[in-house]
Every structure is written in structure tokens, then in C-alpha cells.
Amino acid sequence: MIVTSFAVDFIDVVLNFGVALLSGSVVIFTEAMQGFADLLTSGLLWVGLHRSRKRANRKHQFGYGKELFFWILMAGLSMLVLTSGFSLYFGLQRLFHPMPIHHLPLAYAVLVIGFVTNTYAFGLSMRRLELRRRDGLKVWWQHIRASTFIETKATLILDLMGSVASVLGLISLIFYGITGDGRLDGLGAIVVGVCCAVFAVLLILEVKSFIVGRSASPEMEHRIKHVAEKVKGVHRVLDLRTMQMGSEKVMVNMEVHIDHNLKTMEIEQLMDDLKAAVKVDVPEVQHIQVEVETPRRTKGTTVA
């Protein structure tokens, strides 16, 4: 998905910068800046995804999965500063100093192409998220909100932003073509800038919850409990805590109530069976710790 978004953004940048020079439209220029910011964002996502796959070591014993969140935050900030900032600045300049637009049909064409390419990339991201969907999840938008496939969600936001920006820019130039009022070109750039700022903030807020320590979705936690309680010898899961450690990487800590008459070796085997069962049914679980507790939690034994 990141490679697709990168290719789409590169095409948009080349086309929009070329047409912006020919037409003199600030809307097309802001579209080019939006494509450039998206290109930078896709590159940051690629760096974050690559670094998040580094193996765990002594200094980072749970791996580098959370590094992806940092690079997505940088991507969101770059969108907010570059795309939104430049769009608002040049839009205000054109609003107060309107100028005629040349080669208007060419400007229409490049905006339509931008809409088509971004919508295509958006559809690919949607399908990839849909492939990760599991039974029991809610409607599609709730599934997207609950998904931990963070890099695909980031590209989804980027591509949706590109599509919406193309539509808004096209509408402003169509009204310019009808009225001949050059201020509409600046107004369109301002609207695109505000739209991009909204999408950038959405991305930043989304990754913020992961950086802070977001838990797994209720559906995933329900699956973990269900699998654990099906293991022979486990009576009940008394407590379950989860945390996202990366893109579809979850850490689990659970307390379970087991048979009292089990011997030490049988308890060890039970813990191994429980962990294996959870990881098979919920492959997102990368690290799992199980503690044996009584329902009253009078005394617990930690099993490594």
C-alpha cells in the first residue's frame, strides 16, 4: 500500500507542478504541494515500517514495533505544516491579489486525474483493511477505527485527502470558469488547505492513542479470552490487559484460574498450550504473559 501511494503521489506531483506553471492557478499549485507532502509522508511511512521490523535486542527487548508510530506522527506533522500551511498562505495571497488562469481545460484534466488516482489507491487500502476483517466486527467504518493495521490506515487517510482535495479544487475552478472571478482560485486553495489540516489532525490523533499505549480492540480481547478459556484445565480468565506494540503486534498479560490439583510440570504444559492456542487463533499477539491466580487473588504464581 505504501509503494502504491508513493507512486500515485509522484505522478500527481509531476503533473500538478507542470500544469501549475502553465495555468498560473494557485489551486493547482496547492494540489502539487499536497502531492509533494504526501510523497514525503509515504517515504516516512516506508522508513517507519522498515525500522519497526528490526529484531528485538538487549536494549529493545520487545522489538521496534512502536517506532512506526513515531514516523507516522512525523508524517502527520509534515502534512499539517507543508500541505495546509502552503495552501493557506498562497490561497490568501491569490484571494487578495486575483490573477487570470490560463489553459483552464488542462487544469480541469489534471484535477480529474488526481481524483481518479487517489480514489484508486484509496480503494486498494480499503480492500486490504477488509481482508483483515474478522467475523464479529461492526460496520466497515467501525472496523477501520478498530484496526491496528496503522500504516494502511495512514495511507487510507492520505489517499482520501487527495481525492477530497481534487474535488474541492475542481469545484472552485469550475466556478471560476463560470464567473471569471480570480478570487475563487484563492478561495479554493484555502478550502483545500483547511481540508488537509483536518485530515492531518485526524492522523495525528489516531497515532497519538497508539503512542500512549492503546489496548487491543474489544473484539480481539474477547477472542483472546474465548480461546484461553477453551484450553483444558483453564476455568476462567480473571483479568486481561493488552497493549499495541506495533502494526498488528499486541502484548497480552492475563490472569487465569486453573485446576488446583495440577502438578508443576502439568501447569507448565498448560501455560505453553494456552500461549500456543492464543497465538494460533489471534496471530497479532506477539508477546504473552500468564499469571495463575485464584478468583480472590490471595496469592499468585507467575509462570514465565
Residue pairs with C-beta under 8 A, 6 or more apart in sequence:
1 121
1 124
1 125
1 128
1 151
1 152
1 155
2 42
2 45
2 46
2 49
2 151
2 155
3 46
4 121
4 124
4 155
5 38
5 42
5 45
5 121
5 125
5 155
5 158
5 159
6 39
6 42
6 43
6 46
8 117
8 118
8 120
8 121
8 159
8 162
9 35
9 36
9 38
9 39
9 42
9 158
9 162
10 35
10 39
11 117
12 31
12 32
12 34
12 35
12 38
12 113
12 114
12 117
12 118
12 162
13 32
13 35
13 36
13 39
15 110
15 113
15 114
16 28
16 29
16 31
16 32
16 35
16 110
16 114
17 29
17 32
19 25
19 28
19 103
19 106
19 107
19 110
20 28
20 29
20 31
20 32
22 102
22 103
22 106
23 101
23 102
23 103
23 104
23 106
23 107
24 99
24 100
24 101
24 102
25 101
25 107
25 173
25 185
26 90
26 91
26 93
26 94
26 185
26 186
26 188
26 189
27 107
27 111
27 169
27 172
27 173
27 185
27 188
27 189
27 192
28 107
28 110
28 111
28 169
29 90
29 189
30 83
30 86
30 87
30 90
30 91
30 165
30 169
30 189
30 192
30 193
31 110
31 111
31 114
31 165
31 166
31 169
31 192
33 82
33 83
33 86
33 87
34 83
34 87
34 161
34 162
34 165
34 192
34 196
35 114
35 162
36 82
37 78
37 79
37 82
37 83
37 196
38 79
38 83
38 158
38 161
38 162
40 75
40 78
40 82
41 75
41 76
41 78
41 79
41 154
41 158
42 155
42 158
44 71
44 72
44 74
44 75
44 78
45 71
45 72
45 75
45 151
45 154
45 155
47 71
48 67
48 68
48 69
48 70
48 71
48 72
48 75
48 151
49 68
49 71
49 151
49 247
51 64
51 67
51 68
51 71
52 63
52 64
52 65
52 66
52 67
52 68
52 246
52 247
53 64
54 60
54 63
54 64
54 67
55 63
56 62
56 63
56 64
62 245
62 251
62 287
63 245
63 246
63 249
63 286
64 246
65 245
65 246
65 247
65 249
65 286
66 210
66 211
66 245
66 246
68 150
68 151
68 246
68 247
69 150
69 207
69 210
69 211
69 246
70 211
72 150
72 151
72 154
72 203
72 207
73 204
73 207
73 208
73 211
75 154
75 203
76 200
76 201
76 203
76 204
76 207
77 200
77 204
79 158
79 161
79 196
79 199
79 200
79 203
80 196
80 197
80 200
80 201
80 204
83 193
83 196
83 197
83 200
84 193
84 194
84 196
84 197
84 200
85 193
86 193
87 189
87 190
87 192
87 193
87 196
88 189
88 190
88 193
88 194
90 186
90 189
91 186
91 187
91 188
91 189
91 190
91 191
91 192
91 193
92 186
92 190
93 186
94 182
94 183
94 185
94 186
94 189
95 183
95 186
95 187
95 190
96 186
98 181
98 182
98 183
98 185
98 186
99 182
99 185
100 182
101 107
101 173
101 176
101 182
101 185
104 173
104 176
104 177
107 173
108 170
108 173
108 174
111 166
111 169
111 170
111 173
112 166
112 170
114 162
114 165
114 166
115 163
115 166
115 167
115 170
117 162
118 159
118 160
118 162
118 163
118 166
119 159
119 163
121 155
121 159
121 162
122 156
122 159
122 160
122 163
125 152
125 153
125 155
125 156
125 159
126 156
128 149
128 152
129 143
129 144
129 147
129 149
129 152
129 153
129 156
130 140
130 143
132 147
132 149
132 248
133 143
134 219
134 223
136 219
136 222
136 223
137 143
137 146
137 217
137 219
138 146
144 153
144 156
146 217
146 218
146 219
147 153
148 216
148 217
148 244
148 247
148 248
148 249
148 250
148 284
149 247
149 248
150 206
150 207
150 210
150 247
151 247
153 206
154 203
154 207
157 199
157 202
157 203
157 206
158 199
160 199
161 195
161 196
161 199
164 195
164 199
165 192
165 195
165 196
168 188
168 191
168 192
168 195
169 188
169 189
169 192
171 188
172 184
172 185
172 187
172 188
172 189
172 191
173 184
173 185
173 188
175 181
175 184
176 182
176 184
176 185
176 188
210 244
213 243
213 244
214 243
214 244
215 221
215 241
215 242
215 243
215 244
216 224
216 242
216 243
216 244
216 250
216 252
216 284
220 242
220 250
220 282
220 284
221 240
221 242
223 281
223 282
224 237
224 240
224 242
224 252
224 254
224 278
224 282
224 285
225 237
225 240
227 277
227 278
227 281
227 282
228 234
228 237
228 254
228 256
228 274
228 277
228 278
229 235
229 236
229 237
230 277
231 270
231 273
231 274
231 277
232 270
232 273
233 258
233 259
233 262
233 266
233 270
234 256
234 257
234 258
234 270
234 274
235 256
235 257
235 258
235 259
236 256
236 257
236 295
237 254
237 255
237 256
237 257
238 255
238 256
238 257
238 293
238 295
238 297
239 254
239 255
239 293
240 252
240 253
240 254
240 255
241 252
241 253
241 254
242 250
242 251
242 252
242 253
243 250
243 251
244 250
244 251
245 251
245 286
245 287
246 286
248 283
248 284
249 284
249 286
250 282
250 284
250 285
250 286
250 287
251 285
251 286
251 287
251 288
252 278
252 285
252 287
252 288
252 289
253 288
253 289
253 291
254 288
254 289
254 290
254 291
255 290
255 291
255 292
255 293
255 297
255 300
256 274
256 290
256 291
256 292
256 293
257 292
257 293
257 294
257 295
258 267
258 270
258 292
262 270
267 292
267 303
268 303
271 290
271 303
274 290
275 288
275 290
278 285
278 288
279 285
279 288
289 302
290 303
291 300
291 301
291 302
291 303
292 300
292 301
292 302
292 303
293 300
294 300
